[in-house]
Amino acid sequence: MSKRIQPSILSADFVNFERDFATISSADGIHVDVMDGHFVPNLTFGIGMVKRMQQITTLPLDVHLMIENPDHWAPIYAQAGVFSVTFHYEAVSNAIETAKEIKSAGSRAGLSIKPNTSVPEIADFVEHFDQILVMSVEPGFGGQSFMPLALEKISAIRRLIDSKGLDTWLQVDGGIDLETIKLASSSGADTFVAGSSVFSATDRNEMISQLREAAESAVPSL
């Protein structure tokens, strides 16, 4: 199982994205947190900025919508040509239909769950998504500590994905560093969002390589 590292620009310099993107060229993608100040208590940016990001990097953009009304907005971000659009189960009205619209626009569809959302709540429609994102912190702010309770959830979703014979990516976001990435990887995650650990490093590409190696060296606990 290949392991992917997607640095979160929530920890980047918002007025120097082009410069910071150049420092993470070895990443497998860039995780873009879109927040509206309502679904989460933080405000970042919207569709205009994401379109501009498309112009300044060749890395795939993994857009994570932490916003209200993703039924309306998710397809619009997909139409901008980003690699993937992930929305929250807790905010959407019709998860399956929104996933279909994202895919119709040419992007991969992802579904994210907050720490207090249980796996059985999404079990019946996992097959409609290209990616499931497990939040290992409360969404909204970077720099938080990894919540160990996420590990059991990651394992449960991995078993669910495998039992259905799906090629769905299992992503984890929040508090990922050289130690916690091993725990998440051994539990079954294959895609990792790392913010502070990457952008606080002197050599960001070297840190990305170390994170990838740590994930790949983890012994499965399933």
N, C-alpha and C positions, 0 to 999 in steps of 0.2 A: 504494500500500500504506500503510494507516494505521499510525502508530507509537504504541505504548502505553507509558506509564510507570507502574510499580508499585513504590512505595517499600517497602523491606524494613524491617519493624519490629525486625529484629535490631539495628538502630542506634538504635532509639527508647528512651525511658525506660520500662522495664517496669512501673513503679508509677504511671505517668501516661499510660496509653494513650489515654484519652478526650481529654485535652488535646492530645497529639501528633497524634492522628487529625484533630483540627480544623485543624491547621496544614498538612495535605496534602490539602485538600478538592478541589484541581484534578487530583488523580491519577486514573488510569484504573482503579485497584484498589489493594489493599493486599496485599503479599506477606508471608505469615505462615509463618515457619520453625519447624516443630515438630521438636525434636531429643530423642532419648531417652538420650543419653550412652553409647550402645552402637554404633550404626551410625556415628556421628560422636562425637568426644571433647568434646561440649558438651551441656548440658541446658537446655532452655527451658521449655516448658509443654505441656499436653495438651488434651484435648477440652473440659474444663470452661472453660478460659480462652478457647478459640476460640468457644464458645457465647456467652460474655459479650461478646466482640468483636462478634458479630453484633448485639447489642443496642445498642451504642454508636456504630455507624457505618452509613451507608447505602451506602458504597462496597463494591464486590464484594471478597470475601476470596478470595485466591489462596493456598491452603494447600499448602505444600511439605513433604512428610513425609520427613525425614531420619532414619528409624527402621527398626528390624528388624520383620519380619513385617507389611509393608504389606498383604499379602493379607487380613489380618484387620482392620486398623485403617482402611485407606483408605475402605471403604464406610461406616464409622461416622462419619467426618468428613463424607462426602457427605450422610449422613442428617441432619446438623446444619444443612443448608441453605446451605452455602458455595457460592460461585460455581464454584470449581474445586478439584480435589484432584490433586496431582502426587506420584508416588512414584518411587523410584529403581529403575532396571533392575537394579542390582547387588544389591538386597535382596529383590526379589519372586520368588515361586516360579512364578506363572502370570500374566504381565503382561496377556494378552488377557482372561482371565476377570475379573481385578480391574478392568480398565478397564470391562468390561460392567457390573459391579456398581455402580461409581461413577456411570455414566450412568443406570442404572436408578433410582438414588436421586435423580436430578435435577441432578447436578453435571457439569461438564466434566471429562474425564479427561486427565491429563498424565503424561508419562514423562520422567524426568530421567536424564542420564548424567554421570558424573564425568569429570575430565580424561583419565584413562587408558583410558576405554572408547571403542572405535572405532565409527564409524558403521555398518559392515557388521553389527555385532552386533544392531542394532535395525531394520535395513532392511526385514525381512520383515513387520513388524507396525506400521509407522508409521501406516498407515491406520486403525488402531483407536483412535487418540488425537486429541484436540482440540488438544493442545499438546505440543511437544517442548521440553524445557529443557536447554540446554547450560551446564554449569557451567564458568565461566572462572576459577575458583579451586577449591582443594580445599574441599569443603563442611565447615562446622562453625563458622567464625568470620567475623565481619564485618571490614571494614577491610583486606582483602588486596588485593594488586596484580593487575590483569588479566593473564592468561596468554595471550600472543599465539597460542599453538598452538591456541586455541579458534577462531580465525578460519577456518582451513581446514575445521574440523569444521562450523562454521555454514554455510559455503558448500556443503559436501557435502550437508548435510541440506536446505538450500534447494533444491538441484537435485533431490533425491529427492522432496520434497513437490510441487514443480512438475511433475515428470515423471509423477506419479500423479494430477495434477489435483486435489489436496486443498486444503482451506481451513484447514489446520492452522496454528496460531500457532507461531512459532519464537521462543522466549524465551531470553535470555542473562542469567546471574546471576553477579556477582563482579567487583569493581573497576570498575564502570561510572561514568564521569564525563563531562565535556563533551568530552573527546578520545577516549576509548575507545568511547563510544557511536557516534561517527561510523564507526569501524572496524567495529564489530559490525553496524551498520546497512548499511553498504556491502557487507558480506559476506552479507546476506540476513536478518538478524534483524528482527523487527517488534515485539517485546515486550521491555521492558528492566526488570530489577530493579535499583534503585539505593538503596543504604542510606546509607553514610557521606556521599556527595556531597549527598544531600538533607537529612539530619538535622543535618549540620554547618553548613548554610546559615542565614544570619540570616532570610531570607525563603524559606521552603521551597517555597511555591507558585510563586514566581518561578523558583527553581531547576528545578522540575518543568517549567515552560514552556520554559526554556532547554534542558533536556535533550531535550524533545520536538522543539524547533526544530532542534537539532543533528542529531538522528536523521533528521528529514525532509529536511535539507539535504544529507545524505550522498549521494555519487554511487555507484551500484551498481558493484561490481567484477566481477560475474559475466559 
